[in-house]
Amino acid sequence: MRPVLVVIGGLPGTGKSTIAAALARETATPYLRVDRIEQAIVAASSLSHPLGSVGYAVAHQLATEQLQAGLDVVVECVNPLALTRDAWSQTAARSGAAIVEVEVVCSDRAEHRRRVETRDSDVDGLVKPTWTEVIEREYEPWARQPVRVDSAETPVARAVQQIGEQMRAVREGHHPASRG
């Protein structure tokens, strides 16, 4: 059976970590969180934030290993640029995997801001961005059409169901997102 790489991206505070963790639990799928990888690198080395592409490079290697073993993988990261999104597509293609790209947004600006300003980090030592940093962050529009989840409107369970349906569809080659 063809493995599936699910890449869940979006700005900080949109709910992508919550959705990714729920999807990983529901599907018993390895879950790679770039924030956690980056913070582990900072904690174990003389490097400091921002790390640039280092955390993404580690995540790509870990995802490749899992995909080549025939396992699905859920990756969660901001994934802000066409360059980073294309790199995930290349990782899937090199591994013989299908890909499901997911963009999590929060259309309720006040709710998004509240989340950013009030949430605690569940990653030891990770400093969460401020609202100003989130809204000023470089974030390019998506060239390809991702599965789009609006966390202001969509309950987590429904988002997991929607992404799971796409995983099944691309695995069977029934959806245009089944590149790779």
C-alpha positions in Angstrom: 0.0 0.0 0.0 1.3 3.4 -0.9 2.2 5.6 2.1 0.9 9.1 2.4 2.7 12.2 3.6 0.3 14.7 5.2 1.8 18.2 5.6 -0.2 20.5 7.8 0.8 24.1 7.5 -0.5 27.5 8.6 0.4 30.5 10.7 1.0 30.1 14.4 -2.1 30.0 16.4 -4.4 28.7 13.7 -4.8 25.2 15.4 -2.5 23.2 13.1 -0.7 21.4 16.1 -4.1 20.4 17.6 -5.3 19.1 14.3 -2.1 17.3 13.5 -1.8 15.6 16.9 -5.5 14.5 16.7 -4.9 13.1 13.1 -1.8 11.3 14.2 -3.7 9.7 17.2 -6.7 8.8 15.0 -4.6 7.2 12.3 -1.8 5.8 14.5 0.6 7.7 12.2 4.1 9.0 13.1 3.9 12.8 13.8 6.8 15.2 13.1 6.4 18.6 14.5 9.1 21.0 13.2 8.7 23.3 16.3 9.7 20.4 18.6 12.6 19.4 16.3 13.9 22.9 16.2 13.7 23.4 20.0 15.5 20.1 20.5 18.3 21.2 18.3 18.6 24.5 20.2 18.5 22.7 23.6 21.2 20.3 22.5 23.6 22.6 20.7 25.1 26.1 20.6 22.6 27.1 17.9 19.7 29.5 18.6 16.5 30.6 17.0 15.8 31.3 14.2 17.4 28.1 12.7 16.4 28.7 9.1 16.1 25.5 7.2 17.8 23.2 9.9 14.6 21.9 11.5 12.9 21.4 8.2 15.9 19.5 6.9 15.8 17.1 9.9 12.0 16.7 9.5 12.5 15.8 5.8 15.0 13.1 6.6 12.8 11.6 9.4 9.8 11.7 7.1 11.7 10.1 4.2 12.8 7.2 6.5 9.3 6.6 7.7 7.7 6.8 4.2 10.4 4.4 2.8 9.4 2.0 5.5 5.9 2.2 4.2 4.4 4.3 6.9 2.2 7.3 6.6 3.6 10.5 8.2 2.0 13.6 9.5 4.2 16.7 9.5 3.2 20.0 11.1 5.0 23.2 10.4 4.3 26.8 9.3 5.3 25.8 5.7 5.1 29.5 4.7 6.8 29.5 1.3 6.3 27.9 -2.1 9.9 26.7 -1.7 9.1 24.8 1.6 5.9 23.4 0.1 7.7 22.2 -3.0 10.3 20.5 -0.9 7.6 18.4 0.9 6.2 17.4 -2.5 9.8 16.3 -3.6 10.2 14.3 -0.4 6.9 12.5 -1.1 7.9 11.8 -4.7 11.4 10.5 -3.8 9.8 8.2 -1.3 7.1 6.9 -3.6 4.4 8.4 -1.4 1.3 10.4 -2.1 0.9 13.8 -0.5 -1.9 15.6 1.1 -1.2 19.3 1.7 -3.3 21.0 4.4 -3.5 24.7 5.2 -5.1 25.6 8.5 -6.4 29.1 8.8 -8.5 30.9 11.4 -10.9 33.3 9.7 -12.0 34.9 12.9 -9.2 37.4 13.4 -10.1 38.2 17.0 -10.1 34.5 17.9 -6.8 34.0 16.1 -5.3 36.9 18.1 -6.7 35.5 21.3 -5.1 32.1 20.7 -1.7 33.6 19.9 -1.7 35.9 22.9 -3.1 33.4 25.5 -1.7 30.0 24.6 1.0 28.3 26.6 3.8 26.4 24.8 3.7 22.7 25.2 7.3 22.5 23.9 9.8 23.1 26.8 11.8 26.3 26.2 10.0 27.3 23.0 9.0 31.0 23.0 5.7 31.6 21.2 5.6 34.4 18.7 3.7 37.6 19.5 0.6 38.7 17.5 2.7 41.3 15.7 5.3 38.6 14.7 2.5 36.3 13.5 0.8 38.9 11.3 4.1 40.3 9.9 5.5 36.9 9.1 6.3 36.1 5.5 3.6 33.8 4.3 3.1 33.2 0.5 -0.3 32.2 -1.0 -0.5 28.6 -2.0 0.1 27.8 -5.7 -1.5 24.4 -5.4 -4.9 23.9 -3.9 -4.5 22.5 -0.4 -7.1 20.9 1.8 -8.1 24.1 3.6 -9.4 23.9 7.2 -10.8 26.9 8.8 -10.4 26.2 12.6 -12.8 29.0 13.4 -15.6 27.1 11.7 -14.5 23.5 11.7 -14.3 21.3 14.8 -11.1 19.3 15.2 -12.9 16.0 14.8 -14.4 17.2 11.4 -11.0 18.4 10.3 -9.4 15.0 11.1 -12.3 13.3 9.2 -11.8 15.6 6.2 -8.0 15.0 6.1 -8.5 11.3 6.6 -10.8 11.1 3.6 -8.1 12.9 1.5 -5.5 10.4 2.7 -7.6 7.5 1.5 -8.4 9.2 -1.8 -4.8 9.9 -2.7 -3.6 6.5 -1.6 -6.0 5.0 -4.1 -5.1 7.6 -6.7 -8.6 9.1 -6.8 -7.7 12.7 -6.2 -5.6 15.3 -8.1 -3.5 15.9 -4.9 -2.0 12.4 -5.4 1.2 13.7 -6.9 4.4 11.8 -6.2 
